[in-house]
């Protein structure tokens, strides 16, 4: 499987954190399914100096790029305008 580093940077408007919190249950439910399918490796939230969530990083793996695109097309944080910027880079988890 090909591995990817996915970084989402949240919008910074006054309603950004509220949108994140509203979308979070659907996002986590999707991540749970991705983990069960072997696609999710690890992930977490970027925090501000005030410990507020302001972005995300995930390491994922998919058989085909079409599967990655399918995930991105359904990601609640994208659909519900939580992530303003999304960067996807090829990645390789170290095997130690």
C-alpha positions in Angstrom: 0.0 0.0 0.0 1.1 3.5 -0.7 1.4 5.7 2.4 0.6 9.4 2.7 1.1 12.3 5.1 -2.1 14.4 5.1 -2.0 17.8 6.7 -5.1 19.9 7.1 -4.9 23.5 8.3 -8.1 24.9 9.7 -9.9 28.1 8.7 -9.2 31.0 11.1 -12.5 32.8 11.1 -14.6 33.2 14.3 -16.7 30.1 13.6 -13.8 27.8 12.7 -13.5 26.0 16.0 -17.3 25.6 16.2 -17.4 24.0 12.7 -14.6 21.6 13.8 -16.4 20.5 16.9 -19.6 20.0 15.0 -17.9 17.9 12.3 -15.6 16.0 14.7 -18.0 13.1 15.5 -18.4 12.3 11.8 -14.7 12.7 11.2 -13.8 10.3 14.1 -16.4 7.8 13.0 -14.8 7.8 9.5 -11.4 7.4 11.0 -12.6 4.5 13.0 -13.8 2.7 9.8 -10.5 3.6 8.0 -8.6 2.0 10.9 -10.7 -1.1 10.8 -9.9 -1.3 7.0 -6.1 -0.8 7.6 -6.0 2.6 6.0 -5.4 4.8 9.1 -2.0 4.5 10.7 -2.0 7.5 13.0 -3.2 11.0 13.4 -3.9 13.9 15.7 -4.8 17.6 16.1 -2.4 20.6 15.8 -2.9 22.8 18.9 -2.5 26.5 19.3 -0.6 28.0 22.2 -4.0 28.1 24.0 -4.4 24.3 23.4 -7.2 24.8 20.8 -7.4 22.5 17.8 -6.2 24.4 14.6 -5.4 21.6 12.2 -4.7 17.9 11.8 -2.1 15.5 10.6 -2.8 12.0 9.6 -0.7 9.1 8.2 -2.8 7.0 5.9 -2.3 4.2 3.4 -4.3 3.2 0.4 -4.0 0.5 -2.3 -4.7 3.1 -5.1 -4.7 6.8 -5.4 -8.4 6.6 -6.3 -9.0 5.2 -2.8 -7.2 8.2 -1.4 -9.2 10.6 -3.5 -12.4 8.8 -2.4 -11.5 9.4 1.2 -10.7 13.1 0.6 -14.0 13.5 -1.3 -15.9 12.2 1.8 -13.8 13.7 4.6 -16.2 15.7 6.9 -13.4 18.3 7.8 -13.2 19.1 4.1 -16.9 19.0 3.3 -17.9 21.1 6.4 -15.2 23.7 5.8 -13.0 22.9 8.8 -9.8 22.5 6.8 -9.0 25.5 4.7 -5.8 24.0 3.3 -5.1 20.3 2.7 -1.7 19.0 1.7 -1.1 15.4 0.7 2.5 14.1 0.4 3.9 10.6 -0.3 5.2 9.1 3.0 7.0 6.0 4.2 6.6 4.8 7.8 10.0 3.7 9.1 10.1 0.0 9.9 12.3 -0.4 13.0 
